[in-house]
Amino acid sequence: MIFLLERWYVMKIEKQVQLKDWTTLHIGGPATYMAHPETESEILEVLEMAKEKDLPLYILGNGSNVLFEDEGYEGIILHLGEQFSAIKRLENNQVWVQSGATNAQLASFCVENSLGGYEFASGIPGTIGGAIVMNAGAYDGEMKDVLVSIEYIDEEGKLQTKMNKELDLSYRHSIFSNTFGIVTSAIYQFEPKESSFVAEKIADLKERRYSKQPMEEYSAGSTFKRPEGHYASALIHQSDLQGYHVGDAEVSTKHAGFLINKGNASSKEFNQLIADVQRIVLEKFNVQLEPEVRRVKSKHEK
């Protein structure tokens, strides 16, 4: 349902949107508002709307690494997706892309344009913006390896540019881990490669991923970060936790690093499963697992 909300009438703004329909984990209640800006100026309008209504704001891309509560989100969800996903080739094998494009879309663009270097990210299920914010990675590659620069809107509503070295990129971390910013676009550096070579590599990684990961289930990807000197999935497997469940929230029997929703899991059940896995692994190996999935409270604590 689309609401024409006061002077923000040009933009698509919805009310009481069920967040479970916007996340790969398929958990989450209603958001007060969800805005779908198509331009940077409309993003600024959403920021203004949040300030005037004194509402918190959450930036949502593909919803592939987030757990909302069953109570929903009392605020504004700013969704950057298909409507904000332009991609174009620049000189010197560089590519400019808007933050709402998916990693799969950028990988396909690279195949079409005979560019290599982004194969590792082809199966990361989120958007470019989300991948940059958490310095996403897979198969020995991560964003910091190919990212040149980004543009983002800061909390004052100003458009800023930062180069790779200014983003403090490390394992699942960037400056946006602790600072507000809405990534709007990025420039990547790739290298010339035969399209067939790039496509074959992407297909190989996809086959590996589907053979080992529960791609057919509702999940938020790898639930925990890799602890130093260990692999979270190995610790969970060695703790005999695969198949362990709290209601419909379950540790995948296919890949121990994935906590999944078998269909009707609540956020309470999923959070309890996370806590149980953390407790059992800590007791057995004295290793504290840190969640990689972003858990969003329904009410903002001011």
N, C-alpha and C positions, 0 to 999 in steps of 0.2 A: 504494500500500500504506500503510495507516494503522498507526502504531505507538502503543501505549499506553505512554508513556514515564514511568515512575516516578509521581510525584505530579501530573504535568501531564496526567493521564489524561483530563480533561474536554475538553481542546482537541484539535483535529485536528493531529497532528504526523506528518510523513512522513519517511522516511529514504532517503538515496541517490536523491534526485529529480533527474531529468535537466533541467538548467536550459534547454537549448535549447527545451524544450516550454513554457517560461514567458516567452520573449522573442520580440519581433517579428523580431529578427535571426536567430533559430533557430540560435544557436551557444551552446555551453556544456555542460560535463560535469556530473557528479553533485554535488549539495550534500549535506553530511553530514546536515543536518536542514532541514526546511521546516515552519514553524509558521503556522497560519491562525487567529489570534485573532479573536474576534467581539466582544469588549468591551475597554474600557480596562484593566480589571483583568487580563484575560488577556494583554494586552501587557506589563504589569508582571511577570507570571509568566515570560514569554519573556526579559525582561531579567534576571530572577533566575536563570533556567536558564543563560543565557549566562555570567553571573558565576561560578556554581557549577562549571560545566564548563570555565571558562576558554576560552571559544570566542568568536571575533569574530562580529559581528552585521551583517547587511546588510538594509536595508529595501527591499522590492520591491513595486511596484504592478503596473502593466500590462506591465512589462518592455519598454517601447517606446523606451528611450534608454540601453540598457545592453549592454555586451559582456563576457560571462563567458569565462573560459579553458576550453579543452578538458579541463583537469584538474579543472574544477569549482570548488567553494568549500568549503574546510575550515572550516566554521562553521555558523551558523544563519541561514537566510533567513527573515525575518519578512515574511510576505505579507499585505498589506492590499488586499483586492479586493472581490469581490461581497458577501462576508459582512460588509463594513464600509462600506456604501454608502447609508445612509439620507439622504433629502433632505426638508426641510420648509420651507414658506414662513413668514416672520415678518412683522411689521408693517413699514410704510413701504418696501415693495418690496425687503425684504432676504430672503435665502435662507440657511439653515443647511444644511451638507452635510458628511457624513463623508468622510474622506480617501481611502477606497477606491473611491468613486464615480468613474466616468470623466467626462471633459470632455463627451463626447457625451451621457451621461445627464443632466448638469446642463443642457446646451443644450436637450435635449428637454423637460425640466421647465420651462424658461423659455418654450418655445413653448406648452406646455399652460396656463401661468399668465399668459400675456400680459406677459412681462417681456423687455425688450431690454437688450443690453449684453454678452452672452456669445457672440454669434455668431462672433466672431473665433476663439474657442477650440473651436468645435464639432468641428473636424477634427483637433485635437491628440490623438494616439492614447493618451495616458497617463491617469493618475488625477489627482484633485484634489491629493493629497499631493505627487506628483511635480511637478506643474505649479507649485505654490507654492515648493517647494524650489529650483527652477531659474528661477523667475519666467518661465515659459514664455510664448511669444507667437507671434502670426501676424497677417498682414494689418493691420499698424499698431496692434495691440492687445496688451496683456500683462496678467499677473495684477495687477500693482500698480495698474492703472487701475480695477479693480472690487472689489478685496479690502478688506474692512473690518478683520477681525481673524482670528486663528487660536487654536486651543488645541493644545498639543503636550506631549509627555512628555520631560523632560530626562534627562540621563545619571544623575541621582540618583533617577529614577523619580517625579518630582514633576510634576503637571499644571500647566502654565503657560499664561498668556494674553498675547498680544502684539498690539498694534495695527499697522496697515499701516506707519506711519512708523517703527516700531521694528524692522522686518524687514530694513532695508538693501537694499531691492529695487532692482536695476539690471539691465542687460542680462545675462540668464542667470545671475543671482546673487541670493543671499539670505544671511541670517546662517547658514543651514544649509549653505552651501558650505564653511564652515570650523568649524562647531560642531555637535555631535551633537544631534539632536532628532527625535522621531517625531511628525509632524503628525497629529493625530487628527480635527480638524474645522475648518471655516472658515465665516465669514459673509461674504457678498457683497452689494454694493449694486447693484441694477439700477434700471431705469426702466420705467414702464408703456408698453407698445407693443402694437399689434394682433398677435395670434398669426399672422395671415396674413403680415404684414410681416416678422416675425422668421423664420418658416419659409421665406419666399422668399429672404431674405438668406442663410440657412444653406445652402439648396439651390444658390444662386449660387456661394457659396464652395466648396462640394463639387465642383461642376462644374469650376471653375477648377483646383482641386487635382488632380482625376483626369485632367484634360487635360494637366497639366504634370509631375506627379510619378509615380514608378513604384509606384503603390499596390498593384499585383499582385505585387510582389517582396518578398522578405524584406529588411527594412532597419531601421535605427534612426532613421529620419527624416533630417534634415539632419545630416551627419556633423561638420561644422566650424562653429564660431562665426563670426559676421560680423566680419572684421577692419576696424579703423577706416579709413574712407575707401574701402572696397572691398566687393565681394560675393564670398564664397568660390566660389560656383558659377561666376561670370564668370571668375575667375582660373583655375579648373580647366578650364573650357571653352576659354579662350584658350591654355591649355597643351597643347591637343589630347589630353587624357587620357580623354575619354569612350570607353568600351569597353576601356580599359586594365585588365588584370586580373592577379591573382596567384592561381592556382588558380581556385576558384569565387568568390573575392572580386573584385568588379568595380565600376568607376566607371560608374554608370548612363548609358546612351546617351540616356535620356529627360530626365534632369535631372542636371547635373554635380555638384550639391551632395549627391547621394545616393550613398553607397557601399553596394552591395547584396551579398547572398549568393544566388548563382544556384542553390543547392541543398545543396551539401555543403562549404561553406567552413569551414576550421578557424579558430580564433582567431589562430593564428600567421599564416595567410595574410591575414586581415583586418587585423591589426596591421601587417603588412608593407606592405599596400596603403596604409594611412594614412600610414606613414612615407615611402613612395615619392611619394605625392601632395604631402606636405609638402616634401620635398626638391626636387622638380621645380618647384613653385610658388615656393619660396624662391630657387632659382637663376635663374628667369626674371623674377620681379617683385620680389625682395627683400622678400617679405611672408611672415611666419611664420604659418601656419594653426594654430589651436588647436582640438583636437577638442571637439565638443559632447557626443558620446556618452561615457557614463561607463564606463571600463574597470576591471573589478574583478579583482584578483589572486586566484589560487586559495588562496594562503597569506598569512595576515596577518603583517606584519612588526611585531614588538613592539619 
